[in-house]
Amino acid sequence: MTVVRFWGTRGSLASPGADTARYGGNTSCVEVRDEDGAVLVLDAGTGIRALGTSLPASTPRVDVLLTHLHMDHIQGLGFFAPLYRPDAEVHIWGPSSTTLDLRSRLVRYLSPPFFPVHLRDLNCRLHLHEVPHGEFEVGPFRVSSHLVCHPGPTVGFRITGDTGTVTYLPDHEPALGARRYPDDPAWTSGFALAEGADLLIHDAQYDDDEYADRVGWGHASISQTLAFARLARVKELVLFHHDPAHSDEHIDRIVRGATQGTSLPFAVHIAGEGASYPVGGIRARARGGRRASRARS
């Protein structure tokens, strides 16, 4: 059984505190694991530190898939324990830019004055791969990546394991430029990655009023995310990349407002640190997260 676990769920900026304790204050990091122990790490926000320390020292290989190189998605990379193990094989997949390859882009962060350790001095056996890369295999997983709508080179990932498919679109503005939304799937950013997915993890940073003042910032409102999930005919939706200014109670209110009285053909969950979801097979049940229908006032 392929299982997804959340280690960081906030967007833009880490926001620890009493008001964010339930859904978590760490930035984007998600683990995908199969029953034989193969591990994919989706993004390297501040949540990756705890994920790295949880991995058994015997884990021979870890693959880190970066959607883009904004700070909230790579800030934890230098604290990822396997990078400092000589016996570990670490593969990092991420986008280049029009002027720099992936290594050159990562060196900008993993070097002084931003970080005391140079990328070249990491102890692990490090391999870098540029995406989008079409379809490729990582252990038991089949992965595809495509560019999506977000400032700077940004990709989304579609990962198929032994029991189903998970799509990861943490920073995504599918409504940008659309006269009406949703529209033709062929013209909708991210649709090919999400179509028919068993579990969709998607940006839901704003409510509708907030989005109106932030068009072009690269994120989605919760109502847009629900419309995107319906268009893509997904089976489960996890709302992700919570705004750092939103308390847990505020997230509950805006999600309830967007879903209450609406008949949706898929289950909706609010991403929370520590929540885990089986992918495919039986209908996913969150352990540590919260169903939107049960959100508190």
FIDOVEX-154038 format. One record per residue (C-alpha): residue number from 1; residue in three letters; x, y, z. Coordinates in Angstrom, 1 decimal. Each point is the difference from the previous one (the first is absolute). Layout:
BEGIN
ATOM:NUM:ALA:X:Y:Z
...
end
This chain:
BEGIN
ATOM:1:MET:0.0:0.0:0.0
ATOM:2:THR:1.3:3.4:-1.0
ATOM:3:VAL:-0.3:2.5:3.0
ATOM:4:VAL:0.3:3.8:0.0
ATOM:5:ARG:1.1:1.8:3.2
ATOM:6:PHE:0.1:3.7:0.6
ATOM:7:TRP:3.0:1.6:1.7
ATOM:8:GLY:-0.6:3.6:-1.0
ATOM:9:THR:-3.2:1.6:-1.2
ATOM:10:ARG:0.4:3.8:0.1
ATOM:11:GLY:0.8:2.2:-2.9
ATOM:12:SER:2.3:3.0:-0.4
ATOM:13:LEU:1.4:0.2:3.5
ATOM:14:ALA:0.4:-2.4:3.0
ATOM:15:SER:-2.6:1.1:2.6
ATOM:16:PRO:0.4:-2.0:3.2
ATOM:17:GLY:-2.2:0.9:3.0
ATOM:18:ALA:-3.1:-0.9:2.0
ATOM:19:ASP:-2.3:1.3:-2.8
ATOM:20:THR:1.5:-2.4:-2.6
ATOM:21:ALA:0.8:-3.0:2.2
ATOM:22:ARG:-2.8:-2.3:-1.3
ATOM:23:TYR:0.8:0.3:-3.8
ATOM:24:GLY:3.6:0.8:0.6
ATOM:25:GLY:2.4:2.9:-0.6
ATOM:26:ASN:2.7:-1.6:-2.1
ATOM:27:THR:0.2:0.7:-3.7
ATOM:28:SER:-0.5:-2.5:-2.9
ATOM:29:CYS:1.3:-3.5:0.4
ATOM:30:VAL:-1.9:-3.2:-0.8
ATOM:31:GLU:1.2:-3.6:0.2
ATOM:32:VAL:-1.2:-2.7:-2.4
ATOM:33:ARG:1.0:-3.5:1.1
ATOM:34:ASP:-0.8:-3.5:-1.3
ATOM:35:GLU:-0.4:-3.1:2.1
ATOM:36:ASP:3.6:-1.1:-0.8
ATOM:37:GLY:1.4:3.2:1.5
ATOM:38:ALA:0.8:1.9:-3.2
ATOM:39:VAL:-0.2:3.8:0.7
ATOM:40:LEU:-0.8:3.1:-2.0
ATOM:41:VAL:0.2:3.4:1.6
ATOM:42:LEU:-2.1:2.7:-1.6
ATOM:43:ASP:1.6:3.4:0.6
ATOM:44:ALA:2.6:1.0:2.7
ATOM:45:GLY:-1.8:2.6:2.1
ATOM:46:THR:0.7:0.2:3.7
ATOM:47:GLY:-1.9:-3.2:0.6
ATOM:48:ILE:2.7:-2.1:-1.6
ATOM:49:ARG:2.2:0.2:3.1
ATOM:50:ALA:-2.3:-2.1:2.0
ATOM:51:LEU:-0.5:-2.4:-2.9
ATOM:52:GLY:3.7:-0.5:-0.4
ATOM:53:THR:0.5:-0.9:3.6
ATOM:54:SER:-2.8:-2.5:-0.2
ATOM:55:LEU:1.5:-2.0:-2.8
ATOM:56:PRO:1.9:-3.1:1.1
ATOM:57:ALA:3.8:0.3:-0.4
ATOM:58:SER:-0.3:-3.1:-2.2
ATOM:59:THR:-2.1:1.8:-2.7
ATOM:60:PRO:2.3:-0.5:-3.0
ATOM:61:ARG:-1.5:2.6:-2.3
ATOM:62:VAL:-2.3:3.1:0.3
ATOM:63:ASP:-1.4:2.0:-2.9
ATOM:64:VAL:-0.9:3.7:0.6
ATOM:65:LEU:-2.4:1.4:-2.6
ATOM:66:LEU:0.0:3.8:0.0
ATOM:67:THR:-2.8:1.8:-1.7
ATOM:68:HIS:1.9:3.3:-0.1
ATOM:69:LEU:2.7:1.9:1.9
ATOM:70:HIS:-1.9:2.6:1.9
ATOM:71:MET:1.4:0.2:3.6
ATOM:72:ASP:-3.0:-1.6:1.7
ATOM:73:HIS:0.6:-3.1:-2.1
ATOM:74:ILE:3.7:-0.4:0.5
ATOM:75:GLN:0.8:1.6:3.3
ATOM:76:GLY:0.2:-3.3:1.9
ATOM:77:LEU:2.2:-1.7:-2.6
ATOM:78:GLY:3.3:0.8:1.8
ATOM:79:PHE:-1.4:-1.7:3.1
ATOM:80:PHE:-1.0:-3.3:-1.7
ATOM:81:ALA:2.0:-2.6:1.9
ATOM:82:PRO:0.6:-2.5:-2.9
ATOM:83:LEU:2.1:2.8:-1.7
ATOM:84:TYR:2.6:-0.5:2.6
ATOM:85:ARG:0.2:-3.8:0.0
ATOM:86:PRO:2.9:-1.4:-2.2
ATOM:87:ASP:-2.0:-3.2:-0.5
ATOM:88:ALA:-3.1:1.8:-1.3
ATOM:89:GLU:-0.9:0.4:-3.6
ATOM:90:VAL:-2.1:3.2:-0.4
ATOM:91:HIS:-1.6:1.0:-3.3
ATOM:92:ILE:-1.4:3.5:-0.4
ATOM:93:TRP:-2.4:0.7:-2.9
ATOM:94:GLY:-0.9:3.6:-0.7
ATOM:95:PRO:-0.4:2.6:-2.8
ATOM:96:SER:2.8:2.0:-1.6
ATOM:97:SER:-0.6:3.6:-1.2
ATOM:98:THR:0.5:1.6:-3.4
ATOM:99:THR:3.5:1.0:1.1
ATOM:100:LEU:1.2:-2.4:2.7
ATOM:101:ASP:0.0:-3.8:0.4
ATOM:102:LEU:-1.4:-1.6:3.2
ATOM:103:ARG:3.5:-0.3:1.7
ATOM:104:SER:0.7:3.7:-0.6
ATOM:105:ARG:-3.3:1.0:1.4
ATOM:106:LEU:0.4:-2.2:3.2
ATOM:107:VAL:3.5:1.3:0.6
ATOM:108:ARG:-1.5:3.5:0.4
ATOM:109:TYR:-1.7:-1.3:3.2
ATOM:110:LEU:2.5:-2.7:1.1
ATOM:111:SER:3.0:2.3:0.4
ATOM:112:PRO:0.9:3.0:2.1
ATOM:113:PRO:-1.3:2.5:1.0
ATOM:114:PHE:-3.4:-1.8:-0.1
ATOM:115:PHE:1.2:-3.4:1.3
ATOM:116:PRO:3.4:-1.0:1.5
ATOM:117:VAL:0.3:-3.3:-1.9
ATOM:118:HIS:0.8:-0.1:-3.7
ATOM:119:LEU:-2.0:-2.3:-2.2
ATOM:120:ARG:3.3:-1.5:-1.2
ATOM:121:ASP:0.9:-0.9:3.6
ATOM:122:LEU:-3.0:-2.2:0.9
ATOM:123:ASN:1.0:-3.4:1.1
ATOM:124:CYS:-2.6:-2.1:-1.9
ATOM:125:ARG:0.2:-1.3:-3.5
ATOM:126:LEU:-2.0:2.8:-1.6
ATOM:127:HIS:-1.6:-0.2:-3.4
ATOM:128:LEU:-1.9:2.9:-1.6
ATOM:129:HIS:-2.7:-0.4:-2.7
ATOM:130:GLU:-1.8:2.8:-1.9
ATOM:131:VAL:-3.7:0.0:-0.5
ATOM:132:PRO:-2.4:0.1:-1.8
ATOM:133:HIS:1.3:-3.3:-1.2
ATOM:134:GLY:-3.0:-1.6:-1.6
ATOM:135:GLU:-0.8:-3.3:1.8
ATOM:136:PHE:2.7:-1.8:2.0
ATOM:137:GLU:0.3:-2.7:2.6
ATOM:138:VAL:1.3:0.3:3.6
ATOM:139:GLY:0.1:-3.4:1.6
ATOM:140:PRO:-3.6:-1.3:0.0
ATOM:141:PHE:-1.5:3.4:-0.9
ATOM:142:ARG:-0.8:1.3:-3.5
ATOM:143:VAL:0.3:3.8:0.0
ATOM:144:SER:-1.0:2.6:-2.6
ATOM:145:SER:0.5:3.8:0.3
ATOM:146:HIS:-1.2:3.0:-1.9
ATOM:147:LEU:0.4:3.8:0.3
ATOM:148:VAL:-2.9:1.6:1.8
ATOM:149:CYS:-1.2:3.6:0.6
ATOM:150:HIS:2.1:1.6:2.7
ATOM:151:PRO:2.7:2.7:-0.1
ATOM:152:GLY:3.4:-1.4:-1.0
ATOM:153:PRO:0.6:-3.5:-1.4
ATOM:154:THR:-2.4:-2.2:1.9
ATOM:155:VAL:-1.2:-3.5:-0.6
ATOM:156:GLY:-2.6:-2.3:1.4
ATOM:157:PHE:0.4:-3.8:0.5
ATOM:158:ARG:-2.2:-3.0:-0.7
ATOM:159:ILE:1.2:-3.1:1.9
ATOM:160:THR:-1.4:-3.5:-0.6
ATOM:161:GLY:0.8:-2.7:2.5
ATOM:162:ASP:-1.2:-3.5:0.5
ATOM:163:THR:-3.5:1.0:1.2
ATOM:164:GLY:-0.8:3.3:-1.7
ATOM:165:THR:1.0:3.4:-1.1
ATOM:166:VAL:0.7:3.2:2.0
ATOM:167:THR:0.4:3.4:-1.7
ATOM:168:TYR:1.9:2.8:1.8
ATOM:169:LEU:-0.7:3.6:-1.0
ATOM:170:PRO:0.9:2.0:3.0
ATOM:171:ASP:0.5:3.4:-1.7
ATOM:172:HIS:-2.4:0.4:-2.8
ATOM:173:GLU:-2.3:2.7:-1.5
ATOM:174:PRO:-2.1:-1.9:-2.5
ATOM:175:ALA:-2.5:2.9:-0.4
ATOM:176:LEU:2.5:2.6:-1.1
ATOM:177:GLY:-0.9:1.4:-3.4
ATOM:178:ALA:-3.3:-1.9:-0.2
ATOM:179:ARG:-3.1:2.1:-1.0
ATOM:180:ARG:-2.1:-2.6:1.8
ATOM:181:TYR:1.3:-2.8:2.2
ATOM:182:PRO:0.1:-2.8:-0.3
ATOM:183:ASP:0.0:-0.2:-3.8
ATOM:184:ASP:1.3:-2.5:-2.6
ATOM:185:PRO:2.2:-2.5:1.7
ATOM:186:ALA:2.5:0.2:-2.9
ATOM:187:TRP:0.7:3.6:1.0
ATOM:188:THR:0.0:-0.5:3.7
ATOM:189:SER:3.4:0.0:1.7
ATOM:190:GLY:0.8:-3.3:1.8
ATOM:191:PHE:-3.0:-1.9:-1.3
ATOM:192:ALA:2.0:-2.8:-1.7
ATOM:193:LEU:1.8:-0.6:3.3
ATOM:194:ALA:-3.1:-0.1:2.1
ATOM:195:GLU:-2.5:-1.8:-2.3
ATOM:196:GLY:-1.5:-3.0:1.8
ATOM:197:ALA:2.5:0.1:2.9
ATOM:198:ASP:-0.9:-2.0:3.1
ATOM:199:LEU:1.5:2.7:2.2
ATOM:200:LEU:0.5:3.7:-1.0
ATOM:201:ILE:2.1:2.3:2.2
ATOM:202:HIS:-0.7:3.5:-1.1
ATOM:203:ASP:0.7:3.6:0.8
ATOM:204:ALA:-3.0:1.6:1.9
ATOM:205:GLN:1.7:3.0:1.5
ATOM:206:TYR:-2.8:2.7:-0.3
ATOM:207:ASP:-3.7:0.6:0.4
ATOM:208:ASP:-1.7:1.6:-2.9
ATOM:209:ASP:0.3:3.6:1.3
ATOM:210:GLU:3.7:-0.5:0.7
ATOM:211:TYR:0.6:-1.4:-3.5
ATOM:212:ALA:-1.6:3.1:-1.6
ATOM:213:ASP:2.8:2.1:1.3
ATOM:214:ARG:2.7:-2.6:-0.8
ATOM:215:VAL:-0.6:-0.9:-3.6
ATOM:216:GLY:3.3:-1.0:-1.6
ATOM:217:TRP:1.7:-1.0:3.3
ATOM:218:GLY:0.0:-3.6:-1.0
ATOM:219:HIS:-2.5:-1.5:2.4
ATOM:220:ALA:-3.7:-1.2:0.1
ATOM:221:SER:-3.0:0.7:2.0
ATOM:222:ILE:-1.7:-2.9:1.7
ATOM:223:SER:-3.1:0.3:-2.3
ATOM:224:GLN:2.3:-0.1:-3.0
ATOM:225:THR:1.7:-3.1:1.3
ATOM:226:LEU:-3.3:-1.7:0.5
ATOM:227:ALA:-1.0:0.9:-3.6
ATOM:228:PHE:3.3:-1.3:-1.3
ATOM:229:ALA:-0.4:-3.3:1.9
ATOM:230:ARG:-3.5:-0.4:-1.4
ATOM:231:LEU:1.3:0.6:-3.5
ATOM:232:ALA:2.8:-2.5:0.4
ATOM:233:ARG:-2.4:-2.6:1.5
ATOM:234:VAL:2.3:-0.8:2.9
ATOM:235:LYS:-1.1:-2.4:2.8
ATOM:236:GLU:1.5:1.8:3.0
ATOM:237:LEU:1.2:3.6:0.5
ATOM:238:VAL:2.4:1.3:2.6
ATOM:239:LEU:0.0:3.8:0.4
ATOM:240:PHE:3.6:1.1:0.5
ATOM:241:HIS:2.4:3.0:0.2
ATOM:242:HIS:-1.9:1.8:2.7
ATOM:243:ASP:0.6:3.8:0.2
ATOM:244:PRO:2.3:0.8:2.9
ATOM:245:ALA:-2.4:2.7:1.1
ATOM:246:HIS:-2.9:-2.5:0.4
ATOM:247:SER:-0.5:-1.6:3.4
ATOM:248:ASP:-1.3:-3.5:0.2
ATOM:249:GLU:-3.4:1.3:0.9
ATOM:250:HIS:0.0:2.4:-2.9
ATOM:251:ILE:0.8:-2.8:-2.4
ATOM:252:ASP:-2.9:-2.0:1.4
ATOM:253:ARG:-2.4:2.9:-0.6
ATOM:254:ILE:1.0:0.7:-3.6
ATOM:255:VAL:0.1:-3.7:-1.0
ATOM:256:ARG:-3.4:-0.5:1.6
ATOM:257:GLY:-1.4:3.0:-1.8
ATOM:258:ALA:1.3:-1.3:-3.3
ATOM:259:THR:-1.3:-3.6:0.5
ATOM:260:GLN:-3.1:0.3:2.1
ATOM:261:GLY:-3.2:-0.8:-1.9
ATOM:262:THR:2.0:-1.0:-3.0
ATOM:263:SER:-0.2:-3.5:-1.5
ATOM:264:LEU:3.5:-1.1:-0.9
ATOM:265:PRO:0.8:-3.3:-1.7
ATOM:266:PHE:3.2:-0.4:2.0
ATOM:267:ALA:1.1:0.2:3.6
ATOM:268:VAL:1.7:3.2:1.2
ATOM:269:HIS:2.7:0.1:2.7
ATOM:270:ILE:2.0:2.8:1.6
ATOM:271:ALA:3.7:-0.8:0.0
ATOM:272:GLY:1.5:-0.2:3.5
ATOM:273:GLU:3.5:-0.9:1.1
ATOM:274:GLY:0.0:-3.7:1.0
ATOM:275:ALA:-3.0:-0.9:-2.1
ATOM:276:SER:0.4:-3.0:-2.2
ATOM:277:TYR:-2.1:-1.4:-2.8
ATOM:278:PRO:0.0:-3.3:-1.8
ATOM:279:VAL:-0.1:0.5:-3.8
ATOM:280:GLY:-2.6:-2.0:-2.0
ATOM:281:GLY:-1.7:-3.2:1.0
ATOM:282:ILE:-2.3:0.9:2.8
ATOM:283:ARG:-1.2:3.6:0.5
ATOM:284:ALA:2.7:2.0:1.8
ATOM:285:ARG:-0.3:0.7:3.7
ATOM:286:ALA:2.1:2.7:1.5
ATOM:287:ARG:2.0:-0.8:3.2
ATOM:288:GLY:0.8:3.4:1.6
ATOM:289:GLY:-1.6:2.2:-2.7
ATOM:290:ARG:-3.6:1.1:-0.1
ATOM:291:ARG:-2.9:-0.5:-2.4
ATOM:292:ALA:-1.5:3.3:-1.2
ATOM:293:SER:-3.4:-1.1:0.9
ATOM:294:ARG:1.1:-0.3:3.7
ATOM:295:ALA:1.9:3.3:0.1
ATOM:296:ARG:-0.5:2.1:3.1
ATOM:297:SER:-1.6:3.4:0.2
end
